[in-house]
Amino acid sequence: MATNPKITEDRLDTLREEAARTGTIQGHGIVPVGGPFPRPASAASYHGNPVLKPPTWTWQVPLYFFVGGVAGISALIALVAHLFGNVGLLRAGLWLGFAGALVSAPLLIADLGRPARFLNMLRVFKLRSAMSVGAWTLAGFSSAVGLAVVCHELNLAGYGNDFLLVLEWLAEISASLSGLILASYTSVLLGVTAIPVWSENRKLVPVVFLAGGLGSAGAVLELLGFLVPVTQFIGIVASAVETLVAITIELRGRYVDRPLREGAAGWLTRAGAVFAGPVSLLLRIFWGHSAVARYLAAVCFVIGALISRYAWIGAGRVSSRDPQALFRIQRPAA
Amino acid sequence: MPISAFLTDASVCIGCKACEVACKEWNHIPDDGFEWSGQSYDNTHALGASTWRHVLFLEEKQPMGPQVAGIEEPFRWQFLSDVCKHCENAGCLEACPTGAIIRTELESVFVQHDVCNGCGYCVVSCPFGVVDKSHEVGTAFKCTFCYDRQRDGLMPACAKACPTRSIQFGELEELRQEAQVRVKELQDRGYNDAQIYDPTGSSVGGTHAIFVILGQPEAYNFPPAPEVPTIHLKSAWGAALVSALMVVLVVCLAFVL
């Protein structure tokens, strides 16, 4: 019979019970970092680990979402200004759209690491890939708005003829249509993914991104000096929509929306919504006659919309880490 | 052309990780950082850019079929080697804007690394969280289904290295039948929670890597009803179209009023 004077059968029983109860043993020796382990896997998910991968996008991408929205809607404002004979807003809108296009491409390309890789986007066109649609849209928009600016400036400089005028109109219409896609495809890009908080808000994100683009385009034009009724009306509508969206997210109280209400991403979402929504809206409604208040409202909206883009990407990152967000959608009864 | 497939059987996996090692060695994949996770013997966490086979270790407080654990509480220690599912309708392939991700003649899903530009859209489009962007290289990586080996008539490295035939390689329909036989056999022997994981009923349309598991898919971090994200294209673009029309209306009104 095996005997060991230092350890009794009782001691072995004690050790087993303590290990079963607490998952660890208090005693001599090294307690490893990360202990006690092994930890049991919970039945609800594999060790609570993420099922999905977080987005890999760098800081340039949310900024591109914002700039693309401003540029796209500016081109639309320019076209409508042209239709109504508002020469000032036409020229400013075109230049703002052109400037946005110039900034957008480098931002998008920077995210890829190696600039030449962007060209691979243009080797195929896939209607089913929002990323492919977006890359082509940006290329098309940049060309159209660039052409519109050139034609417009030539016409202004006195080199105008019928051909240039028709070309300018065509370029402006193309820039407006592609601009609307540029400002909205980024929301489809998020909605058509496996990330729960994006996918489940696929009908809301287009509203957020387009309202943000509209309001920001109007706000930037205001900051350029266009304190006119047009930009005030656009600002009021955009801020009202931002406010309604924020209320919707808060009141709906869905589990999948938790990253939009809790933690850093949640507070970022709220901060963005407050600046672009109520703050901007109240400034416009109550102090709309004051130039200072208009400028302030414009700055608040731009800051809010910019924060909101980062918040949506951040919320996606948080959502991707929560296996329960995914499982609850796929097994609603459980 | 027959459809290449994996059948990975949790009930006979012994957690040796020969598949992980074989995959790394054959495909020259870098290490994952040699860090203790504290999650049983699993220190590679999940599938990713540098982990194309991943052995899960599940310690569960329930009996393993009719087996007696030998301690008061019921207990079972399960293992399963996870891998890219090579979906019938693949989210990554649909999302890829460069055409880098293709369907091969073996019906597997393959990333062409010289075409991939690292946009990262496949990463958020995979309903299983398989493909990831390598931070060293800057492009997307995942299981190649050992395309190079299959072209030469060899089975994938992981299946070749598996000592218990937990990883079986063969033709999809044959393996599906084999899986059914295996599940019935397990259930007859008292493993009542044995089931096949092969989401044929969802928009993914079934996978080319199917699994025999004990318990619910969630315990293995398998989505119970995975969907290919592109089924939402219509509703998302529809919402974008309606919103865009509203924007046009608002801008026009702004000039009228």
Interface residues (C-beta under 8 A of the other chain):
Chain A: R16 A20 P32 V33 G34 G35 F37 P38 R39 P40 A41 S42 A43 A44 S45 Y46 H47 N49 P50 V51 L52 K53 P54 P55 T56 W57 I73 L76 I77 V80 A81 L83 F84 N86 D111 L112 G113 R114 R117 F118 N120 M121 R123 V124 K126 R128 S129 A130 M131 S132 G134 A135 L180 I181 A183 S184 Y185 S187 V188 L189 G191 V192 T193 A194 I195 W198 S199 R202 K203 L204 V205 P206 V207 L210 A211 G213 L214 P229 V230 T231 F233 I234 V237 G316 S320 P323 L326 F327 Q330 R331
Chain B: W36 S37 G38 Q39 S40 Y41 D42 H45 A46 G48 L56 F57 L58 E59 E60 K61 I71 E72 E73 G91 E94 A95 C96 P97 T98 G99 A100 V115 C116 N117 G118 C119 G120 Y121 V123 V124 S125 C126 P127 F128 G129 V130 V131 D132 K133 G138 G215 Q216 E218 A219 Y220 N221 P223 P224 A225 P226 E227 P229 T230 H232 L233 S235 A236 W237 G238 A239 A240 V242 S243 A244 M246 V247 V248 V250 V251 C252 L253 A254 F255 V256 L257
